Amino acid sequence: MASRKVAIWDAQSLRVYKRLLGYTRRWWLVGVVAIIGMALDGGALTAFTDKLRPMIDDLFAKKDPYLIFWMPIWIVGIFAVRGIGTFISSYGISYVGRNVVQAMQADVFAAYLRLPAAFFGNEPSGQQISRITYTSEQVASASTDALKIVVTEGVTVIGMLYVMLRNSTYLSLTLLMMAPGIALVATMVSRRYRQISRRIQGSMGSVTGAVDESVQAHREVRVYGGQQHEAARFADVSHRARRLNMKIATTSASSSTAIQSVAALALALLVYLATRPNVIDGISPGVFVTVLTAMGAMMPSLKRLANVQGTIQRGLSAAEDLFEVIDLPPEQDTGRLELDRTHGDLRFEGIRLQYPRSEIEALRGVDLHCALGTVTALVGRSGSGKSTLVSLLPRFQEPSAGRIVLDGHDYREYTLASLRRQIGWVGQSVVLFDGTVAQNIAYGELAGASEADIVAAAEAANAMEFIQRMPQGIHSPIGQGGGMLSGGQRQRLAIARAILKNAPILVLDEATSALDTESERLIQQALQRLMRDRTTLVIAHRLSTIEHADQIAVMDQGRIVERGTHAELVALGGQYAALHRMQFHEQEEG
């Protein structure tokens, strides 16, 4: 059973490595030239070692005039060839390696862009970032650096073995003692590296995650005095990473020691055999020195070949992790209908949603009709299901039961891209990108918008008031995540983006939460104009902003418990009326 398990594991490793080497196929010509350079590197050292016998026996002992003239020229030529080979192999393998890293990073990043939203909720962001940075570098080492060691050192070992056998088959038999010992060390090292490498990928993700969280939350860390806590947390994850890397170092050092011990026994046996009375008279000093030097030159190569297992195993573990992500199924897009521009008649029919690994339903039988051109407001306590319900619209989540009907068709019948083009979205967490004001308003498919349209959208969102004061106007950079702007300014840019999109369905999830009273009043006026002839869903905490909605749905524990206009719900005297009274008194007291 154990042997069968090892065989399956070896076959899996072979498949992963074959797929990994497939990334080098695009640059096969550079790879071939690099391999030729590696062969020249190892072959030149072999050629020099082979010249030791005539150098000692004929050049120095017999003073051969032919060798006295040519030997210095041969030595210069051999090492010139080796230098050229070293340069070609190093540059070529680096060229291929960097391209492999870039290609794999692009494939993983492309996978991130097409994976469903649930993937990003199930895995720490640090792990996802580490996969692009640290893990892909490990893969490059396996696909290129390891290949350089295998070819260069492999040619060296074969060449030195040839030199030994050519000079003395009898003395070369000492290699028979080395082979089993080196094979055993290589096998044990390979297994050990594979076990540890998997855990290192996770530990680096934890380190990246800890840094990412602390940097993103640097204000909260300082305000709440969390420096000591964050330092202790980082020390813990970095300590685990260091411990795992030290295990790798210990394994590498142990394998080197073991191989050196085997080599020492082999060299001792070589000297012993060469000095036997019936042998010593038949072996010239040149033969003995050549065989001894060849074996000595072979030892570092054998040690590097044994240790390359570590590089390969780390790379294979990293490649498996990357390929798992690359092979994950993308968002389900079973739609066949291409939606040009929806009328906006929207129905939620018996919608239920239960998240994986959760025993409680987030939505429990929601029925809601949003007629075209109307404004529907969703209110309720935090956790009542408001944001969850609207997140179903762009199909970030799929209902566990029930269906959403858009213009008389189940919305899953529409292609994802065409469905999402119908939706303008302004969330409570504003997302901006490192670029200019204009690039953030005209983002993605809006990038072709004219400057006049961008300015008009910014004016409608009351954003030109602060954009005009910026050094380069709409072409001013805003920093990563809009870090050079205030919260209200970021919110207005997000609203301008939605205005520019001009989508027939509009989702406003606490869209005015970060605005001061004056800006909110102006934005509300702009949104009133924008909502005209559009189907709008508004999630609002301040009930004063949704008093004129066509219908208000009050949600509680995943259900709609009240529905009607503002006046109807106040007269009903239920949850909405209680929320309204509470906010009204707060405003009076304020």
N, C-alpha and C positions, 0 to 999 in steps of 0.2 A: 504493500500500500504506500509506504514511504517513497520507494523508488518511483512509483507511478506519479506521485505528487511532484517529485523533483523534476521528472521528465516533462510534465505539463507546464511547470513553472519555467523551465528552460525554453520550451516551445513558445510560451507567451513572451519571454524576454526577447527571443529571436524575432518574433513578429513586431514587437515594439521597436527594436533596433533597426529592422528592415524599413519600417515606416519612417523612422527618424532619418535614416540615410537618404530616403526618398526626397527629403527637403534639399539635399545637396545636388540633386539631378540637374537642376536648372543651371548650375555652375560647374558642370562635369568637366569642361575643358580646363578650367583653372585648377580643378581638383586633380586631374591627370598630370598637369605640369607640376603641381605641388608634390604629388607622389613620386614623380621622377626625381625631384629635388631631394626628397627624403631618401630615396634609394642611392643617390649620389653621395649624400651625407654619410650613410652607413657603409656604403661600398668603399669610399675613400679611406676610411679608418681601417677597413679590412686590408686594402691594398698596401697601406703603410706597414701594418703588422706583418704582412707577408714578405716585406722587404728586409725584415730584421735578420733572417737567417743568412742571406748573402752579405748583408752589411757586416755581420760579426765574423762569419766563417771565411768569406772571400775578400771583403774590403779591408778589414783590419788584420786578419790572420795572414792572408796570402798577398795583400797589397796589390790587388788586381787593378791595373791602370784604367781599364774600361769602366769599372765601377767607380773609381776615384773621380773620373770625369762626369759620369752620368748620374750618380746617386744624388748629389745635391739638386740637380735639375728635376729628377723624378720626385723628390720630396716636396720641392716648391710647387710642382705641377699637381701632385696629389692633394695638397692642402688648399691650393687655389680652386680645384674642382670641388673640394669639400665646402669651401666658403661660399661658392656660387650655389651649391645645393642647399646649404643652410638658409641662405637668403631667400631663394625661390620657395622653399618649403614653408618657411616662417611667414612670408608675406602672403603666399597663396592660401595657406590654411587659415590665416587671419581674415582674409578677404571672404572666403567661403563661410567661415564661422560667423562673422558679423552679419552676412546676408541671411544665414539660417536663423539667427536670433531675431532679425527684423521680420522675416517671413512668419515665424512662429508667434511672435508678439502680435502681428497683424491678424493672424488666424484666431488667436484667443480673443483679441479685442473685437473682432467681427462677430465671434460667438456671443460675447457680452451684449452686443447691440441687438442680437436677434433672439436672445433667451427670454422666456416669460418673466414677469415681475416677481413671481414666487421664488425664483432662483436667488434673487438678491436679498430676499428676506430670510433665506435659510442659511446664509453663509456670511461670516464677518467680512466687512469691506477690506480689512487689512489683508485677509487671505486672497481676495480678488486682486488687490494691488500687487502683492508679493508674487503672484503667479506671473504677472507681466514683467516684473523686474528681476527678482532673485531666481525664480524657478527656470525661466527661459535661458538665463546665463548658464545654469547647470546643464541644460540640454545641449547648448553649443559646445561645452567641454566634451560631452560624450560623443557628439557627431563629428567633431573636427580635431580638437586637441588630443583626444584619445587615439584617433586614427593616426596622427603624426607619430605618437609614441610607438604604436603597434608596428607601423611600417618601418620607421627609422631603426628602432631597437630590434625589430624582427630581422631586418637585413643584416644588422650588426651581429646578432647571435648566429645566424646562418653562415655569414661570412667567416666569423671566428671559428665556428665548428669546421668549416671547410679547410681553413688554414691549419687547424690542429690535426685533422685527419690526413691532410696532404703531407705534413711533416712527420707525424708519428701516430699511427693507428693504435699502437700499444698504449701510449700515454693518454690518448684520447678516451680510452675506455673508462677513465675516472668519471666521465660525464654520466655514465650509467648509474653511478651512485647519487648524483645530484638530481636527476630527473624526477624520481618519485617524491623526494622531499619537497622540491619546488612546486610540483603539481598539487601536493597536499596543502601547502601553504596558500597557494592561489585559490583553491576551492574554499578553504575556510574563510579567507579574507573576503571573497566574493559574497558569501552568505551573510557575513557580519555587516558589510557595507550596505547591502540591500535592506537589512532589517532597520538600520539606523537612519538611512537616507530618507525613508518615508516620513519618519518623525521629524526630521530637520525641516522638511517643506512646511509642515504645520507650525513648527516653532517660529520660523521666519515670518509667517503670516501673523502670528500673535504679536511679534515685535513690531511689525509694520502697523498693525491695528492700534496698538497702544500709543505709538507715536502720532498716528493720524488723529486719534480721538483727543489727545492732549493738545495738539496744535490747533485743531478746529475749535476746541472749547477753552482756548487760553484765557479768555475773559472770565469765564465761570471759575476756572481753576484759581485765578488770582483773587477774585471777589470772595469766594468761599474758602480761601486758604487751603486749597487742595494740593499744593505743591508736594507736601510730604507724602500724601497718599499716592499721587501719580508717580513720584520717584520710586516708591516702594513697589508699586505695580509693575513699572518698567524694569526695575531691578529683578523682580521675580521672573518675568518672561525672558529677559535677556540672559539670566542665570541658567534657565532651562536650555536655551539655545547654545550657550557656551558649553554646558555639560555634554550635550549631544555632539558638538563639534570636537570636544576633547576625546570623546569615545572614538570618533573617526581618526583623530591624530594618534591615539593609543593603538588602534588597529593597524594603521600605517607603519608606526614605529616598530610594532611587534613583528609585522611581516618582514620588514627590512632586517631586523635582528635575526630572525629565523633563517632568511636566505643567506645572510652573511655567515652564519654558523655552518650552514650546509656547504657554502663555498669554501670556508676555511678547512673543513674536513676534506673536501675534494682537492684543494691545493696541497694539503699535507700528504694526502695519498699520492698525488702526482710526484712530489719530491721523493717520497719513499720508493715508489716504483722506479723512478729514474736513477736512483742510487744503488739499485741491486747490483751485486758483483757481475752477474752475467748480462747486465744491460748497460751499465755506465760506460763501458768502453765503446759501445756501438752508437752512442748518442753524442753528437757534437754540441759544443756550447751554443751554437746558433740555433739548433733544433730545440734544445731545452728552453732557451730564453724566448724563442718564438711561441712555443706551446704555452709556456708560463704566462707570457704577456697576453696571448690570445684569450686564455682562460680568465686572466685578471680583467681584461677589457670586457669580457662577456658578463662578468658579475654585475656591474652597475646596470647593464641592459636588462638582465634577468630581473633585477630588483625593480626597475622601472616598469617592466612588463607585468610583474606581480602587483605593483601598486596601481597600475592603470585600471585594475578592476574597480578600485574605489571611484575613479572618475566615471567609468562606464556605469557602475551601479547607481551612483548619484544621478547621472544623466537619465538612466532608464526609469528611475523612480519619478524624476521630474517630468519626463516625457509622458509617462502613464497619467500623471495628474493633468497635464495639459491636454492630452488626447481625450481624456474623460470629459473635459469641458467642451472641447471642439466637437465631440460626437453627441453631445446632449441634443435632444430634439428641440427645434426652435418653437416659437409661439405657434399654436395651432391656427392655421388660416385655411379653413375649409370653404370660405366664401367663394362664390362664382360670379356674383352680381357686382358690377362696377357702378358705384353710386356717384353720379356727377354732382348734383346738389340736392340734398334732401328738402322735402317740404317742412319737416320738423314735427310730424305727428308721432308722439312717443308714448309707448305704453309699457309699464312694468306689470307683468301678470304672474302672480303667485311666486314671487322671487324668494328663494331661500339660498343661504350661503353658509357653509361650514368650512372653516379653515382646516387644512391638514393638521393632525396631532392636537386638535381642539375638540372637546366634547360638547361645547356650547355653540349653538347656531348664532352667527352674527346678524343674519337677516332671517325673519321667520314669516314668510307668506306676505310679502309686500305687494299690494296692488295700487297702481297710481297711473293716472292718465294725464299727460302733459300735452294739451292741444297745441297745434302749431301757432306760433306768435304769442304764446302766453308766458307769464312768469310764474314759476312754481317755487315757493320758498320751503326749505326744510329746516325745522327748528327742533330743539330737544336738548337734553342733557348730554354731556360728553360721554361717548361710548354707546350712544343710542342707535348708531348705524347710519348716520347721515352721510359721512364721507365714504363709508363702505359702499353705500348704494350708488353714489355718483361715480365711484371708481369702476363700476361695472360697465359704464357707457363706452369708454375706449377699449374695453375688454382687457383691462389690466388683471381682472379676476373674471372667472367664469361662474355663473350661478350653479349651485348644486342642484337646484330644481327650479321650474318655472322658466319663463322666457321674456326677453325684451323685444318689443315689436316696433319697428321704425318704418313709417309709410306703408303699413300693411304687411311687411315681411319680417320674419325673425332676423334680428340684426346679425346673426351668425352667417346668414346667406350672403352678406356683403363682404367684399375683400377687406382685410384689416386696414390697408393703406387708404382706401377710398372712404371707409367708415371714419377713420380718425381725421381725415381732412374736413369732415363736417363739424368738428368740435373745436371750439375755442375754450381754453382752460386757464383760469387764474387761481392758483392754490394759495393756501395760507402760508406755506413754506415757499418763498420765492426762490427760483433757480435762475441764476445768471451765469454767464461764461466769461472767461478772460478774453476781452476784446473791447471794441468800441461800443458806444451807445447805439449807433446805427446797426451794428452787427447783432446786438442783442435784441433789438426790436424786430429787425428783418432776419430772423433766425431760421435755419433749415430751408424748407421749401419756400419761405418768404424772401430768401436772399436776393431775388431778382427785383424786388420792389424799388421804385424810384425814390430819389431823395425827397421829393415833394410829398409822396405818400407817407414816408416815414415821419416827416415833420408833422403832417396832418394828424397821424395817429398819436404822436407825442403831445400835440396840442390838445387833442380830444381827451387824453388821459391826464391833462394838467401837468405834464412833465416838462414842457418847454420852458416853464418858469425857472427851473434850476439848470436845465441843459444849456440855455443861453449864457449862463454865467460861467460855464466850463471853458477852458482855454481853446479847445478846438470844436466847440459845439457838439453836434451829433457824432462827430468823428473823434471825440475824446475817449481815451481808454478808461475803463472803470475798475480794473484790477481783477484778480481771481475771485470768483463768486460775487462780484460787485462790491468788493471790500472798500472801495473808495467812496461809496455812497451810503447815505443813511437808510434806515429800514423803510421809511416812507418813500424815499426816492426809488429804491429797488422795487417796491410794490407798484409804483406808477409805471415803471418801465415794463413790468410784467403785464399790466393792464393795456399799455400801448401795444404790446405784442399781440394780445388777443384782439384788440380793435383792428390792427392791420390785417389779421387773418380773415376777418369778416366772415366768420363761419356761421351757418344757419342755426347751430345749437351752441349755447353758451353756458359754461359751468363756472360759477363764481363761488369758491370755497373760502369764505371769510376774506373776500377780495379787498376789503377796505380796512382790515384789522390793524394795519400798521400806519394808518394815516391820522394826521391831526384833524381837529374838527373842521377847520376851513377847507383843507384839501379834500376831506371826505365829502363835504357838501358839493364841491365842484365836481368831484369824481361821480357822485351819485347822479348829478345832472347829465354828465357824459354817458354814464351807463344807461340812464333812462332813454336817451336817444339811441344808443347802441342796441338796446333790447327790442326796439321797435321791429316788428315783423320777424322776430327770432324766438325760438323756443329756449327759454332760459330757466336753469335750475340754480337757485341761490341758497347757499348754506350761510346762515347769519346768526350771530350771537346777539347783536343789537337789534331788537325787534322794531325799533324806529325806522330802520333802513328797509324793511320789507312790508310796511303797512299797506302799500299800494299793490302788492302782488295779487295776481288773479286768483291764486289759491295758496293756502298755507297748509303744509302737512306736518303734524306734530308727531315725532318719533320717540319711542321708548322701548328699550330692550329689543331692538330689531323689528318692531312692528309700527305701523301707522295707527295711532290711537285717536287722533282728531284730524279733521280736514274741513276747510272752509275758508272764507275770506276773513280779513282781520276783524271786521265788525261782527261777523257770525260767531267767531271763536271767542271774542270778548264777551258776547252775550251768552254764550254757552256756559261760561263760568267754570271751565275745566282747567287742564294743565296750562294751556296757552294763556288763559286769563290770569292764572297765578303768576306765570313768568312775567307777563306784561305789568301786573301790579308791582311786582318786586323791582323791576327795572325802573318803572315810573317813580317809585319812592326813592330809589337810589339817586336818580337824576335830580329830584327835588332837594334831597339832602345835600347833594354835591353843589 
